[in-house]
Amino acid sequence: WISRSIVDHRDKLGGYHSADQLLEVKYFPPELLEWFEVKNTDVEIRKININTASFNTLRSHPYIRYEQARDLQRYIRLYGNIADMTALGRTSIFSEEKLALLAPYIEF
């Protein structure tokens, strides 16, 4: 069941960019982390275009809460598209920590 959880989390994320993300999987034993590595040479991370993604697409990503998806779409509706990570950071919708987690998964 842990292996199924690892695959399910990978699918929700859009791929793993770091083995440390396995610690986000429920019941994953931290002592096993040393046996895992992520090689992105064969598989690309699935990215979400935050300017065009639907609310449900945004909300379905594990690093985006309901309120953040709502606020992000409201911001874009009021001020226009977001150009890059710096501009996204200026919206104050996401913390710096959350922006770092999201960076591999979003595009503009």
N, C-alpha and C positions, 0 to 999 in steps of 0.2 A: 504494500500500500504506500510505502514511502516513495518507491520508484514512480508510481502513478501520480503522486503529489508533486514530484519533481517535474514530470512531464506537463502536468496541468498548469503549474506555475510558469513554466517556460512558455507555454502557449498563450497564457494571459499577458505575460510581459511582452512577448514578441521576440523572444530569444534571450539567452543569458549573455551578458557582456563581461561578467566577473563571476568566478566561482563563489565568492563571498555571498552572492545572492541566494545561494542554496540555504543559507542560514534563515532566510525568510520563509522557507518551507516548513510547515508545521511538522513537528516530531523529527526533523532532520538532526541527527547527532553531530554536534560541532567537531567531535574528534575524527569524524570521517572526512572533513573538509580537505585535509592534506592529500587525499587520494583523488581529488577532482581538479580538473583544469578546464578552462573554456578556450576553445580554438575557434575563432570566427573566420577562419580561412575558407571553410566550405559552406557555412551558413551565414546569411546576412541577418541582421537585426531588422525586424519589421518596424517601420517608423510610422508615426501618425503626424499628418500635417495639421497643426493646431488651428490654422486659419480656416480650413475647409472641413474638418472632421465634424461629424454629427455629435450631438450631446451624448448619445448612447455609446459611441465609439470612445469618446473622451472618458466617460464615466466607467467604462469597462476595464480601463487600464488600472492595474493595482496601485500605481503611484498617484492617481488622480482621484480625489474624493468628489462626491456629488457636488458639494458647495463650490469647489474649485472649478469643476467643469462648467457649472452655471455662471460663475463669475467671469471665467475666461470668455465664454460666448457673449456675455453681456458687454465686456470690455471691447471685444472685436466689433460688436454691433455699434457701439458708441464712438469708438476712436479709430476703427479700421484695423487692417491686418497688422500683425506683429512681425517685425522683420528678422529678429535674431534673439539669441539667448539674453543678451544685454537688455534688450527692450522688454522681453518677457520678465526679467528680474525687476525691472522698474514698475511693473504692474502691481507688485506686492501680493500677488495671488499665491505664489509659492515661496516657501522659505529657501534660503541658499542651499540647505541640505537636500531639500526636495528637488530643486533645480539640478543639482549634481546627479541625483538618481535618474531624473527624467531625460537629461541631455542625450543619451544614446538612442532614445526612443522617439524623439520629436524632430520634425523638420518644419520649415516655414515656407 
